């Protein structure tokens, strides 16, 4: 049990720490932070803090400033020149070296934080809102959120949950009812004190999470064991007053879903919490091609008010951890605070056992940081707003254009009829080379080229985004509608599997088993995740964080037989 202090086996990982407290988008422990605080905080992975890591969690201007400082301290002039050369090369496209945009993307290997912000901006995912720390999701970025919603909403309903909606304004007295909860959220609350030009009788909190107001309503809805289980979900926005923000990863306002359930027994609640973290883990791997480590949070890193917090931890391309989703067994903590009781089959009053669980638009940040490269996004086909772009090429005469566009139209119609998301880029103001770079930057998985010579052969050229250069391009693909659709569909499946395999290999090659605290510190200093036996105390956990700037990411569900010696106490059989 996480709270009992019994031996446990943990995974420790290098997670960057920013100057602000941890929460919704990236602070006290991982890449983008530890995750939504309402959905849990830490994990069994230790994180290394550096100037570069700090810059990765800063806002656009702060990141630039931090990176400039890092350059003065440690970057070589040659590296800067290489970066400039890569940017100039990336800007070239088609004839005359046209630029794909006014500013090129900073190479990922040079400045990960700046690369991330460049990709978000250049690929048209989001923009900064007029209020500090807010963002505007553009259609291309919002389409990714819609893909997340579409898949998960179906899974939630398949597991017996119904959608509903709770008010955004919550009485301050509700937040104060659960002691751990109010302590955990107090620094992040946005509070309304005036309405209609008058002072309010009671301040209202702008929803940071909904456990309190949900329990207020559950206490009215639940009377008998026949009313249980009660399983609801809502898609909504949440506000956390963050000091350090980053698009998608951590903003003052973000979109998410939060599930809330009430059960007659502790066993049912535990089964529910486990079921939902498994749903998230499956979604991350099967749809996002993002492998995760599912596990249990330590006591100090659990959600404020929960008995146990379960998490899925993903490794980003810079080696940092991203808490991608959490599920909490709340026990009877909120039920007792709000008097949520039911009459059991024996006629006795009992408090309900509860869970809450959720994921947010942070997943889009994880998608970017799991698969991108120096050219920009690389999107798994199941998440891509545009799965295939068709580009007419080599057209010099009007009669050629008519024939090429006719074949392009046939391919587009066949692909759409097969349920594929297709875009035709027939803009005559841009060269094919410019278009190639542009759609590669936006991460479109497959590109199809059709020219006059292809029309003569009733064929086309197909290129895949995940394999650069000639290796990823196939000539002479049949333009017969059925054959074309079969080829492209198979290719999209292969791209999806290839991205998952690459991300899994990267993660596994950067997790190191350690047997002592000195080994753990060395692994963290090297920017990798440390997996070790852990039976340490809360004080030991705090010591690791203080000395290495790393956090316990989780106790993985996948445990070796017999455990392992604790790196802090030496106890055998630790988790």
C-alpha positions in Angstrom: 0.0 0.0 0.0 1.4 3.4 -1.0 0.4 4.9 2.4 1.6 2.1 4.6 5.3 2.6 4.0 5.7 -1.0 3.0 8.5 -1.9 0.5 7.8 -1.0 -3.1 9.6 -1.1 -6.4 9.8 2.2 -8.2 10.9 3.8 -11.4 12.9 6.9 -11.0 13.3 9.4 -13.9 14.9 12.6 -14.8 12.3 15.3 -14.8 12.9 19.0 -15.2 11.8 21.3 -12.5 10.7 24.9 -13.1 10.7 27.7 -10.7 7.0 27.6 -10.1 4.9 25.1 -8.1 3.9 21.9 -9.7 0.5 21.3 -11.5 -1.5 21.3 -14.6 1.2 21.9 -17.1 4.8 21.5 -16.0 6.5 22.3 -12.8 7.6 20.5 -9.8 8.6 17.3 -11.4 8.5 16.3 -15.0 8.9 17.6 -18.5 5.8 19.5 -18.7 5.3 19.2 -15.1 3.8 16.4 -13.3 0.4 16.4 -14.7 -2.9 18.0 -13.9 -2.8 18.3 -10.2 -6.4 17.4 -10.0 -5.4 14.3 -11.6 -2.3 13.6 -9.6 1.3 14.9 -9.3 4.4 12.8 -9.2 5.7 9.4 -10.4 8.5 6.9 -9.9 11.0 8.6 -12.1 13.7 11.1 -11.2 14.3 14.3 -13.1 17.4 16.3 -13.7 17.1 20.1 -13.7 19.3 22.2 -15.9 19.2 25.6 -17.6 18.0 23.9 -20.7 15.2 22.0 -18.8 14.1 25.3 -17.1 13.9 26.9 -20.5 11.8 24.1 -21.7 9.1 25.0 -19.2 9.2 28.7 -19.6 6.9 30.9 -21.7 8.0 31.9 -25.1 9.9 35.0 -24.0 11.3 33.4 -20.9 12.4 30.3 -22.9 14.4 32.5 -25.3 16.0 34.4 -22.4 16.9 31.2 -20.6 18.3 29.7 -23.7 20.4 32.8 -24.4 21.9 32.4 -20.9 22.6 28.7 -21.5 24.4 29.6 -24.8 26.7 32.0 -22.9 27.6 29.4 -20.4 27.9 26.2 -22.5 27.1 26.3 -26.2 29.8 26.2 -28.8 30.0 28.7 -31.6 30.1 25.7 -34.0 26.8 24.4 -32.7 25.2 27.8 -33.3 26.5 27.9 -36.8 25.2 24.4 -37.4 21.8 25.4 -36.2 21.7 28.4 -38.5 22.7 26.2 -41.4 20.0 23.7 -40.6 17.4 26.5 -40.4 18.5 27.9 -43.8 18.3 24.4 -45.3 14.9 23.8 -43.8 13.6 27.1 -45.3 14.4 26.0 -48.8 11.7 24.4 -50.9 11.2 23.8 -54.6 12.7 26.1 -57.1 14.5 29.2 -56.0 14.9 28.1 -52.4 11.5 29.4 -51.3 10.8 29.5 -47.6 8.0 27.4 -46.1 7.4 30.2 -43.7 8.9 33.6 -42.7 10.7 31.9 -39.9 12.1 28.4 -39.8 11.8 25.9 -37.0 14.7 25.7 -34.5 16.3 22.3 -34.8 15.1 19.9 -32.0 18.6 18.9 -31.1 19.7 22.5 -30.5 17.0 23.9 -28.3 14.1 21.6 -27.4 12.0 24.3 -25.8 12.3 26.7 -28.7 11.7 23.8 -31.1 8.5 23.0 -29.3 7.2 26.6 -29.4 8.2 27.0 -33.0 6.3 23.8 -34.0 3.1 24.9 -32.2 3.3 28.3 -34.0 4.4 27.3 -37.5 2.2 24.2 -37.8 -0.8 26.4 -36.8 -1.8 24.5 -33.7 -2.3 27.4 -31.3 -1.6 31.0 -30.6 -1.2 33.1 -27.4 -4.4 34.6 -25.9 -4.7 38.2 -24.8 -4.6 37.2 -21.1 -1.2 36.0 -19.9 -1.0 32.2 -19.8 -3.9 31.5 -22.0 -3.9 30.1 -25.5 -6.2 30.1 -28.6 -6.5 26.6 -30.2 -6.5 26.9 -33.9 -8.6 24.5 -36.1 -5.6 22.2 -36.8 -4.8 21.9 -33.1 -8.4 21.6 -32.1 -8.9 18.8 -34.6 -6.4 16.7 -32.6 -8.5 17.4 -29.4 -11.6 16.3 -31.3 -9.8 13.0 -32.2 -9.1 12.5 -28.5 -12.7 13.3 -27.6 -14.1 11.0 -30.3 -12.2 7.9 -29.3 -12.4 8.3 -25.5 -16.0 9.4 -25.4 -16.9 6.1 -27.1 -14.8 4.1 -24.7 -16.4 5.9 -21.7 -19.9 5.0 -22.9 -18.8 1.4 -23.6 -17.7 1.2 -19.9 -21.1 2.4 -18.6 -20.5 6.2 -18.2 -22.8 9.0 -19.1 -22.0 12.5 -20.0 -23.2 15.5 -18.0 -22.2 19.0 -17.1 -21.5 20.7 -13.8 -21.3 24.5 -13.2 -18.0 26.3 -13.7 -18.5 28.5 -10.6 -18.1 26.7 -7.3 -18.8 28.2 -3.8 -15.6 28.7 -1.9 -17.0 26.9 1.0 -17.2 23.7 -1.1 -13.5 23.8 -1.8 -12.8 24.2 2.0 -14.7 21.1 3.0 -11.9 18.7 2.2 -8.8 19.7 4.0 -6.1 18.1 1.8 -8.0 19.3 -1.3 -8.1 23.0 -0.3 -4.4 22.9 0.7 -3.4 21.4 -2.6 -5.3 23.9 -4.7 -5.3 27.1 -2.8 -2.3 28.7 -4.6 -3.9 28.0 -8.0 -7.5 29.2 -7.5 -9.1 32.0 -9.6 -11.8 33.6 -7.4 -14.7 35.7 -8.4 -15.7 38.3 -5.7 -18.0 40.6 -7.7 -21.0 40.0 -9.8 -23.4 42.5 -11.4 -21.4 45.3 -10.0 -21.8 44.1 -6.4 -19.8 42.2 -3.9 -20.8 38.6 -3.7 -22.0 37.1 -0.4 -19.6 34.2 -0.9 -16.6 34.1 -3.2 -16.9 31.8 -6.1 -14.0 29.6 -7.4 -13.6 29.2 -11.2 -13.5 25.4 -11.6 -10.0 24.0 -10.9 -11.6 20.5 -10.8 -15.0 19.3 -9.9 -14.8 16.8 -7.0 -16.4 19.2 -4.6 -19.4 20.3 -6.7 -19.9 16.7 -8.0 -20.1 15.5 -4.4 -22.6 18.2 -3.5 -24.9 16.9 -6.2 -24.1 13.2 -5.6 -25.3 13.7 -2.0 -28.7 14.7 -3.3 -28.8 12.0 -6.1 -27.8 9.0 -4.1 -30.2 7.7 -1.4 -30.1 3.9 -1.7 -27.7 1.1 -2.9 -30.1 0.9 -5.9 -28.8 4.3 -7.0 -25.3 2.9 -7.3 -23.0 2.7 -9.1 -23.3 6.3 -10.4 -20.9 6.9 -13.3 -20.6 10.3 -15.0 -18.2 12.2 -17.2 -18.0 15.8 -18.3 -16.0 17.5 -21.1 -15.2 21.0 -19.9 -12.6 23.7 -19.3 -10.6 24.2 -16.1 -8.7 27.1 -14.7 -5.4 26.9 -12.7 -3.5 30.1 -12.0 -0.1 29.1 -13.2 3.1 31.2 -13.0 4.9 29.4 -15.8 2.9 28.5 -18.9 3.5 26.6 -22.1 1.0 25.9 -24.9 -0.9 22.7 -24.4 1.4 21.5 -21.6 0.5 24.1 -19.0 -1.9 27.1 -19.4 -4.2 29.0 -17.1 -7.2 27.5 -18.8 -7.3 24.2 -20.6 -9.8 21.6 -21.9 -10.2 18.2 -20.4 -12.6 15.5 -19.4 -13.2 14.4 -15.8 -14.9 11.3 -14.9 -16.6 10.9 -11.5 -18.1 7.7 -10.0 -19.7 6.5 -6.8 -19.8 2.9 -5.6 -21.2 0.8 -2.8 -17.9 -0.9 -2.0 -14.2 -0.1 -1.8 -13.5 -3.1 -4.2 -15.8 -1.6 -6.9 -14.1 1.8 -6.6 -10.7 0.3 -6.9 -11.7 -1.8 -9.9 -13.1 1.4 -11.6 -9.9 3.4 -10.9 -7.8 0.6 -12.4 -10.1 0.2 -15.4 -9.9 3.8 -16.4 -6.1 4.1 -16.2 -6.0 1.0 -18.4 -8.3 2.8 -20.9 -5.9 5.8 -21.0 -2.8 3.5 -21.4 -4.5 1.7 -24.3 -5.5 5.0 -25.9 -2.0 6.4 -25.7 -0.4 3.4 -27.3 -3.0 2.4 -29.9 -4.1 5.9 -31.1 -1.2 8.3 -30.2 1.6 5.7 -30.8 2.9 7.0 -27.4 4.1 4.2 -25.2 3.5 4.8 -21.5 4.5 3.4 -18.1 1.3 2.8 -16.1 1.7 2.7 -12.4 0.9 4.1 -8.9 2.0 7.4 -7.6 3.8 7.7 -4.3 1.9 9.1 -1.4 3.4 12.5 -1.6 2.8 12.7 -5.3 -0.8 11.6 -5.2 -3.8 13.9 -5.9 -4.9 16.1 -3.0 -7.8 14.2 -1.4 -7.1 10.8 -3.0 -6.2 7.5 -1.2 -4.3 6.3 -4.3 -3.4 7.9 -7.6 -2.7 5.9 -10.7 -0.8 7.4 -13.7 0.5 6.9 -17.2 4.0 8.3 -17.7 5.4 9.0 -21.2 8.9 9.8 -22.2 9.4 12.8 -24.4 12.1 13.2 -27.0 14.3 15.2 -24.6 14.2 12.4 -22.1 11.8 14.2 -19.7 8.6 12.6 -18.3 5.1 13.7 -19.1 2.2 12.7 -16.8 -0.3 12.0 -19.5 -3.3 10.9 -17.5 -4.4 10.0 -14.0 -7.0 8.0 -12.2 -7.8 8.4 -8.5 -9.3 6.2 -5.9 -10.8 8.8 -3.6 -12.0 6.3 -1.0 -14.6 8.0 1.2 -12.7 11.2 1.8 -15.0 13.5 -0.2 -18.1 11.5 0.7 -17.5 12.1 4.4 -16.9 15.8 3.8 -20.1 16.2 1.8 -22.3 13.6 3.6 -22.7 11.5 0.4 -24.4 8.4 2.0 -26.7 5.6 0.9 -28.9 3.1 2.6 -27.4 -0.4 2.0 -29.2 -3.7 1.5 -29.2 -4.2 5.3 -30.8 -0.8 6.0 -27.6 0.7 7.2 -26.3 4.2 6.2 -23.0 4.0 4.4 -20.7 6.5 2.8 -20.0 5.9 -0.9 -16.6 5.0 -2.3 -15.5 7.2 -5.2 -13.1 7.7 -8.1 -12.2 10.5 -10.4 -10.0 10.4 -13.5 -9.1 12.6 -16.5 -6.9 13.6 -19.4 -6.5 17.0 -20.9 -5.2 18.9 -23.9 -1.8 18.2 -22.5 -2.0 15.0 -24.6 -1.5 17.2 -27.7 1.8 18.5 -26.2 2.8 14.9 -25.6 1.9 14.0 -29.2 4.2 16.8 -30.4 7.1 15.9 -28.1 6.9 12.1 -28.7 7.2 12.1 -32.5 8.4 15.4 -33.9 11.7 16.0 -35.7 13.7 19.0 -37.1 11.1 19.4 -39.9 8.2 19.8 -37.4 5.4 17.4 -36.6 5.2 13.7 -37.3 1.6 12.7 -36.6 0.3 9.1 -36.1 -2.4 8.6 -38.8 -5.1 7.9 -36.3 -4.5 11.3 -34.7 -3.7 13.3 -37.8 -6.3 15.9 -38.9 -5.1 15.3 -42.5 -3.9 11.8 -43.1 -2.9 12.3 -46.7 -2.2 15.3 -48.9 -2.3 15.1 -52.7 -0.1 17.5 -54.7 -0.1 18.0 -58.5 3.4 18.3 -59.8 5.3 19.0 -63.0 2.4 20.7 -64.8 3.5 23.2 -67.5 0.6 23.2 -70.0 -3.1 23.7 -69.6 -3.9 20.4 -71.2 -1.6 18.7 -68.7 -3.2 20.4 -65.8 -6.7 19.2 -66.8 -5.5 15.6 -67.0 -3.5 15.7 -63.8 -6.4 17.4 -61.8 -8.8 14.7 -63.1 -6.6 12.0 -61.7 -6.1 13.9 -58.5 -9.9 14.2 -58.1 -10.4 10.5 -58.7 -7.8 9.6 -56.0 -9.3 12.1 -53.6 -12.8 10.8 -54.1 -11.6 7.2 -53.6 -9.7 8.0 -50.5 -12.6 10.0 -48.9 -15.0 7.2 -49.8 -12.8 4.9 -47.8 -13.1 7.2 -44.8 -9.6 8.8 -45.1 -9.0 12.4 -44.2 -7.6 13.9 -47.4 -6.4 17.4 -48.5 -5.6 18.4 -52.1 -3.1 21.2 -52.4 -3.5 22.6 -55.9 -2.3 26.1 -55.1 -0.5 27.4 -58.2 1.3 30.2 -56.3 3.6 27.8 -54.5 6.1 25.3 -55.9 5.8 21.5 -55.2 9.0 21.8 -53.0 7.4 24.5 -50.9 4.4 22.4 -50.4 6.4 19.3 -49.5 8.1 21.2 -46.7 4.9 22.8 -45.5 2.9 19.6 -45.2 5.9 17.8 -43.7 6.0 20.5 -41.0 2.3 19.9 -40.3 3.1 16.2 -39.8 0.8 14.8 -42.5 1.6 11.0 -42.6 1.4 10.4 -46.3 2.0 12.6 -49.4 0.8 11.7 -52.9 2.3 13.3 -56.0 0.6 13.3 -59.4 2.3 14.6 -62.5 1.8 14.3 -66.3 4.0 11.3 -66.6 2.2 9.6 -63.7 -1.1 10.2 -65.6 0.3 8.5 -68.7 1.1 5.4 -66.6 -2.1 5.6 -64.5 0.1 5.8 -61.5 1.3 8.2 -58.7 4.2 8.7 -56.3 3.6 8.1 -52.5 5.9 9.3 -49.8 5.7 8.7 -46.0 6.4 11.4 -43.4 8.2 9.0 -40.9 10.8 7.9 -43.4 12.8 10.8 -44.9 14.3 11.0 -48.4 14.2 8.5 -51.1 13.8 5.6 -48.7 10.3 6.8 -47.8 9.1 7.4 -51.4 7.6 4.8 -53.7 7.2 5.4 -57.4 4.7 3.9 -59.7 1.9 3.2 -57.2 -1.3 2.3 -59.2 -3.9 5.0 -59.5 -6.6 2.5 -59.9 -9.0 3.6 -57.1 -9.3 0.2 -55.4 -5.6 -0.5 -55.6 -4.7 3.0 -54.5 -6.9 2.9 -51.5 -5.6 -0.5 -50.5 -2.0 0.7 -50.8 -2.5 3.9 -48.9 -4.5 2.3 -46.1 -1.8 -0.3 -45.6 0.8 2.4 -45.6 -1.0 4.4 -43.0 -1.2 1.3 -40.7 2.5 0.8 -41.2 3.3 4.4 -40.3 1.2 4.1 -37.2 3.0 1.0 -36.1 6.4 2.4 -37.1 6.0 5.5 -34.9 4.9 3.4 -31.9 7.9 1.0 -32.4 10.3 3.9 -32.6 8.9 5.7 -29.5 9.0 2.4 -27.6 12.6 1.7 -28.6 13.6 5.2 -27.6 11.9 4.9 -24.2 13.2 1.5 -23.4 16.8 2.4 -24.3 16.6 5.3 -21.9 15.4 3.4 -18.8 18.3 2.1 -16.8 18.1 -0.4 -13.9 20.1 0.8 -10.9 21.0 -0.9 -7.6 22.3 2.0 -5.5 21.6 5.6 -4.8 24.9 6.6 -6.4 24.0 4.7 -9.6 20.6 6.5 -9.6 22.2 9.9 -9.4 24.6 9.0 -12.2 21.7 7.9 -14.4 19.7 11.0 -13.7 22.7 13.2 -14.4 22.9 11.5 -17.8 19.4 12.5 -18.6 17.8 9.0 -18.4 15.1 7.4 -16.3 16.2 5.2 -13.3 14.3 2.1 -12.4 15.1 0.8 -8.9 13.8 -0.9 -5.8 12.2 1.6 -3.4 11.1 1.3 0.2 12.2 4.7 1.2 10.3 7.2 3.4 8.7 10.5 2.4 11.9 12.1 3.7 14.0 9.9 1.5 11.9 10.9 -1.5 12.3 14.6 -0.6 16.0 14.0 -0.4 16.2 12.5 -3.9 14.3 15.5 -5.2 16.5 18.0 -3.4 19.8 16.4 -4.4 19.0 15.4 -8.0 16.0 17.7 -8.9 14.3 14.4 -9.9 10.9 13.0 -8.8 9.5 9.6 -8.2 7.4 9.1 -11.3 5.5 5.9 -10.4 5.6 2.3 -9.1 5.0 0.5 -12.4 2.3 -2.2 -12.6 4.8 -4.4 -14.3 6.9 -5.7 -11.4 9.7 -8.3 -11.4 9.2 -11.4 -9.3 10.7 -10.9 -5.9 11.2 -7.2 -6.2 14.6 -5.6 -5.7 16.7 -4.1 -2.9 15.8 -0.5 -2.0 18.4 1.9 -3.2 17.9 4.0 0.0 17.5 1.5 2.8 18.9 -1.7 1.3 15.6 -3.6 2.2 15.2 -6.7 0.1 12.1 -7.4 -2.0 11.2 -3.7 -2.4 8.7 -2.6 -5.0 
